[in-house]
């Protein structure tokens, strides 16, 4: 099958879960024998066009005739002109980013392909500035109407999506995000019990400030407790988080590490005593699944899509996104050693049902029309 992948993030240019999913899924589909054309953004001033096995990756410069950072759009006409010599027509146009909406519909008209839109998140829940959010919500709604099939990473988001966008009913499928297959030996790695890790975008709904406040309680239990925070956020919010850290006299216990590559995040995860995910809202929660796959104790809420795979058998569940609930759940990891080890085993086994090869096979079913559409009645 010929698959065109349209995404604003693709390794090594990754800022969040969308880029990880777009990259790893493309690799898995290529490994399963499909030919892929990836169209994405580039950081250089020139178009980068190279082949990687059965995958052709074209990166169009952000500051160019091909892309508008201001309007968050990949322009269709110049890109189609660039692709005019394309020898094979894509059967599927797989879109990960709403910024590619115009390009996707133009490519469908040109190549008579089907559009599959993986909706990684709902614009209305991303906390954008209201004027920008309304514009992007409108584009997302129109693209939901235009897509031939819509993929949601979780049952929770599929339900919310269909409530917000009636056009999605009858063409929505649930396919989870994935993880790399791991050896069982990862469960037996030595870990620093007191080393906690938060990884993700630094936004309010992720519960970062509450996690920092929880460290003030946890250092009374173990004075060596440390929290590493990996991720980027707005300068104002990061300043607010640093000010909170200083106000609570936690500068020796909390480190802001900024952006890390995906592989480096996983390396940090493998050495951590626990990964903390206190989100109030998640469309899926890839960081939690990756913690499970690396055998790392997980401390997490069950917000949104997390409830598809996070429960009391796989994690110390945070009852609510408050400092008290977070510190209580972390303390449980420390003091209930046998329960923690049992959860690590169950979590690892569950995560291995979400490998990228398994996920790619589920996407194949959506692409060839054999997948079962999401139905709220059957997923209550």
N, C-alpha and C positions, 0 to 999 in steps of 0.2 A: 504494500500500500504506500502511496505517495502522500506524505503529511507535511503541510506547511505550518510551522509553529511561529506564532506572533506574540512577542512578549517584550516588555520594556526592561526586563532583567534577565540576564543569562550569564552564567559563570564565565569570567571572573567578576563581572559587574553585578553583584548581588547585594541588596540592602535588607532583604527580609525573606520570609518563607516562600513568597511567590517565585522568586528567582531560583531558590533551591528546588522547588517542585518542578518548574519548567525545565531546569537543567537535568535533574536526575530522571525524570519521566522520559525526556527525549532520549537520553542515553539508553534507558531500558527498552524503549520501543525500537531503537536502532539495533540493539542486541537481539531483538526478536525478529529481525529481518526486514524491517520497514526502512524506507528511504526518507530522510528528513531534510527539509529546508527550513532553517531557523532565521527569522528576520527580527532584529533587535536593535537597540541603541548602541552607539559606540562612543568612546571617550576621545578618540583621535579626530583630526580634522579631515581625514580622508575615509572613504568607504573601505572597510575591511571585508574581504571576500575570500574565505578559505574553506578547504574540505578537511573533515576529520572523520576518517572511515567512510561510512555511508551517510554522513551528515554534512551538509553545506551550511555554513554559518556566515550570514551577511550582517555586518554592523554598520548602521547608518549614523553619521555624526549627529550629535545633539544640536549643535549650532550649524545648521545647514538647511538647504532647500528641502531636505527629506523629513525634517522633524521640527516641531515647534514646542520648546519647553514651556513657553507662556501659555499656549492653548492645550498643552498636554495631548499632542496628536502626532501620529506618524502620517505624513501626507501621502495620499494614494497615487496621484498622477506621476510624480517623479520616481516613486519606487516601482510602479508598474512599468514605466519607461525603462528603468534599469533592468527589470526582469523580462524585457521584451524577447530576449533570446533564450528564455527558459525552455529546455528541450522536453521536459515532462510536466504534465499538468497535475497539480495536487488533487488527490481524491478528497482530502479532508483539510480544512483550514482550522487549526486548533488555536484558539485565542486565549491567552492568559491575562491580558491587560486591556482595560477599557480604552486606553490610549490608541489601540489599534482598530477601533470600531470602523472608522471610515475605510481604512485599508482592507479590512476583512471583507466588507460588503462589495468593494470594488473588485477584489480578487475573485469572489464568488461569481460575480457577473462575467468576469473575463474567462474564468476556467470552468464554470459550471460545477463548482465544488460544493460540499456541505460545510457549514460552519458549526463547530462545537466550541462553546464558550465555557471555560472553567471559571466559575465565579468564586474567587478566593475569599472575597469579603464584600459586604454591602456598603456602598459609599455612605449611606445614611448612618452607619454605626462607626465611622472612622474618625469622628470628631474634627472634621475639616471646618475651616471658616465657612460661615453660613452661605455667603454668596457663591463661593467656589463649590460648596457641597451641592447646592441646588442645581448648578450647571452640570456637574458630574452625575448626579442622580438622574437627571433627564436623559443624559447620554446612556447611562446604564439601562434605564427603562426601555429606550428605543432599541438598544442592542439585544436586550432580552427578547424583544418582539422579532428582531431580525434573525436571531440564531435558530438553527435547525434543531439543536440539542443543547441543553445546559447541564453542566456537571457541578454539583455541590460537594464539598469535602465531608460534610456531616449531615446527619438526619435533622438536627436542630436548625441548621442554616437553610436546608431545603424547605422546611416548613415555613420559616420566616420569609424566605425568598418568594414563595408562592403566595403568601399573604400580601406582600408588598407589590408583587408583579403578577397579576392574573394571567398574563401572556405566557408565563413560565409553566403553567399547569398543563400536564399532559406531555411535556417534553423535558422534564427534569430527571436527572439520574444522580444517585449518590455513589461517589467513588472516593475513598479516603486518600489522604496523602500517604507517603511511604517512608521507609528507612532502608539503609543498607543492611544486607544480611551480616550477622555477626557470629563469632564463635562463642560457644558456651563458656569459654575460659574467661570472657570479659567479666563474668560474675565474681571471679575470684581475684580480681585486681586489688592491690592494696590501696586504700583510700584514706584521706585525712578527714576523720569524722567531723571535725569542727569547721571544715571548709565548705561554705555554702555558695551556690552559684545561681545567679539570675541571668538569663539571656533573652533578649527580645528588644523590640522598639521601646524607647523610653517615653511612654504616653500614660496618662492618668488611669486608663482602664486596665492597665497591666498590673497595678498594685505595687509599684516600685516604692513609693513613699511609705506605704504600710509595712513593707518588708524591712526597710531601713529602721523604722520605729520598732519593729519586732526584735531587732538586734540588741536594742537597749535592754530588753528583758532577758534575752538569751545569754548575754555576757554575764549575767548574775548566776547562770547555771554553769557556763563554761567560759572562763575569761579569755580563752584562746579563740573564740568564735570569730570567723572572718566571713564577709560577704563580698564576692566579686560580682560586679555588675558589668555585663557585656551588652553593648548596644548604643545606638545613637538616638537623640531626641532634639527637640527645639532648644536653642540656647537658653531661652527663658526658663523652660522646665528643668533643664539640667542644673542651672544656677539654683533653682528652688530646691532641688534634691541635695545639692552640695551644702546649701545653707542649713537644711534640716540635719544633715550629717554633723555639721559643726556645732549646731545648737544642742544636739544630744550628746556631744563629746564622743563621737564615734569615728573620728578620722583615722584612728589606729585599727579600726575593725571593718571599715567599708572602703572598697577601692572601685573607682570608676575606670574601666579599662577601654572604653570606647568601642569602635567597630573592630571585629575580628572576622577573618575568613571563616567559612563554614567548617572546614576541616580543623581549624584551630579551636573553634567552639567545641567541636566533638572531643578534641584532645583534652581540653579543660574539663569537659563533662565527665570523662572517664576517670579523672583523678579526684573529682569532688566527693564530699561526704553526702551531699544531697543537692538536687536541683529544685529550686523553689519557683512555683508558677502560681501566683496568687491572683490570676486574672478575674475580672468581673465580667468579661465578655470575650469569647474566642470563637471564630468561625470553625476552627479545627483544633489547633494547639500542637503544632509540629514539634516544638521544643520538648513538650511532655513525652511524646512518643519516642523521640530520640533519646531522652534520658532512660526510658524503659529499655530501649534496644542496647544501650551501652551498659546496662546492669546497674545504673546509678539509682540510689533511693530517690523516690519522687515525692515531693510535697506539693499538692496541687488542689485547686478548686475543681469543681465539675461544671464550670460555667460554659454555656453554649455547647459547642461541638466536643468539648473535653469529655462530656458524659458518655460518648460513644465507646470510650476505651479506658477511662479513669474511674476507678471505684475503690472501695475499701480493701479489695484483694490485691490491687496493684500500687496503691499509694497511701500515704498518710493524708487523708482528705482534709482540706481547709474548709471549715464549715461556712465561713464568710470572710470577705476580704478585709479583715481588721488585724491590727498588730497582735492583739491577744490571740486570735484564732491561728495566726501564722506561727507565733512562738510556741503555742501549744502543740501544733502538728509537728514542728521541728523537734521539740523536746521528746515527742513520742518516738521519732526515728532514733534518737539517741538512747532512750531508756528501755525501749522494747526491742532488744536486739534480735531475738528469734523471730518476732513478727516482721521486723524490717527485712531480714534475710528471706523469709518466706515470700514477702511481697516482691522483692527483687526477682526471685525465680519466676513467679507467676507473671510479673510484668514483662520480663524478657521473653518468655514463651508466647505471650500475647502479641508482643511487638513483632515477632517473627512471622506472624500472619499478615503483616503489613509491609513485606519487602517490596522493593520497586518492581520486581518481576511480576509479583502477584497483582500489584496495582496496574501495571501496564496491560496485563491480560484482561482486567476489568474495563480499561479504556478501549481495548480492541472490541469488546462486546458492544460498547456504546457506538463505536465507529461502524461496525458491520450490522448494527440494528438488532442484535440478539439480546441485548441487556434489558432488564426489567425496569420500567420507569418507577420513580418514587411515588408512593401513595401514602398519604398521612394515615389512612385507615389501617394499613398493614405495618406501620412503624410507630404506633402509639406506645 
